[in-house]
Amino acid sequence: MRINTDAIDDQTVVCRLAGELDAYTAPDLRDTLEEHVRSGVAWIIVDLGQLRYLDSTGLGILVGAAKQCRQAGGDLAVACDRRNLLKIFQISGTQEILNVVADVEAAHARLQELARGRETGAGDAEEGT
């Protein structure tokens, strides 16, 4: 699996994944995402547009990273339009928890919406997810 990261701003990055996210490659993603949160980047978009395969270990890494982002005052969104991967999010019930949307632009918009909601206090109910 390849991970390419681009900064959108001081608080937001896009991590683009290519290849397969499984038990063997998931630790690399976990380390990358944890490092971003430790460095103060609390808003993360994970772009799965080039990912071919996702297993339960990879899914667990995404859920854990979303929790870390929320604890740091941010959130995580997944950009994915691949039917085989979308089915995994639907079956596992993680589509809303991971803010799964079709593309990076929609993911960025979703994170901005969540940030505005938290500023006004409207996002407080969502933080428990």
N, C-alpha and C positions, 0 to 999 in steps of 0.2 A: 504494500500500500504506500502511496505517496501522499504527503501532506504539504500543501502550499498555503502559506498564510499571508494575507494582505490586510493592512490597517485601513479602516475607513476613517477613523478619527482616533483621538487619544484613548477613548473608552471602548471602541468597537473594532473587532477584527472579523475577517472571513477566513475560515479554514476550509480549503477545498481538498476533498479526498478523492483519490483515484485508486482503483484496484479492488481489493477485498478487505473488509473490516471483520476480522474473526478473532478467535482466541490468541492467535499468534501475533497479530498486528495491533490489537486493541491497546496493549500497554503503551505503544508509541503515541497513540492518540490521547490516552489518559494523561501522559506526561506533558504533551503539548498543551492541552487544555488547562491543566493545573498550573502550568507555568504562566499562561496568560492571566489567569485569575490572580495568582500571587503577585504579578507585576502591575496589577491595578486595572486590567482590562476585564470588566464585568459583563460586557455585552458581546456575545459571540454568535456568529452565524456559521453553521456547519453546512457546507454545500456538498450534497451527495450526487450531484449531476453526473459525475464520472465514476461513481462507485458501482461495482457489479454485484457485490454480495455483502450481506450484513447478517451476522448471527447474534445470538442472545448475549454473548459477551460484549460485543460492540454496542448493542442496544443498551446494556447496563452502563457502559462507559458514558454514553450520551445522557442518560437519565441522571447519573451521578454528577456529571458536569453541569447540567441544568440546575441541580440543587446547589452546587458550589457557587454558580453565578448569582442565584437568588440570594444566597447568604451574604454575598459581597455587594448586594444592592443592584444587581443587573439581572440579566436573563439570557437564555439561549434559544435560538430558533434554528430549525432545520429546513434547508432548501432542498426539495426533492420532488421530481416529477416522474420518477421511474416506478412503473406499476408494481414490479416485483418487490420493491422496497416499501412502497406505500402500503401494500398489503400487510407487511410485518407490523407497521405502526398501527394500522387499523385493528388487526387481530390482538395485538398486545395492549391496546388501549392507551398508547403513549402519544397518539397524534396531537392531542391538546396539550399534554404535559410538555412536549417538546416543541410546541408552536410550529408544527409542520405545515409548510406552505410550498407553492410550486417553484419559486425561484429566489435568487438572492435579493432582488429588488423588493419582493413581497416580504421576505424575511426581515429586511432592514426596516420596512414600514411597520411591521408587527412589533419589532423591538422599540421603535420610536413611540408607537402607540402605548406600549407597556410603560415606557419611561414617563410619558405624560400622565398616565393614570396613577403612577406612584407619586409623582409630584403633587397631584391634587388629592391624593389619598384614596382614589378609586381602585387602585390595584391591590390594596391591603388584603382583600378576600382571596386574591389569586396567589399570594405569596405562600400560602400553606400547601400548594400543590407540589 
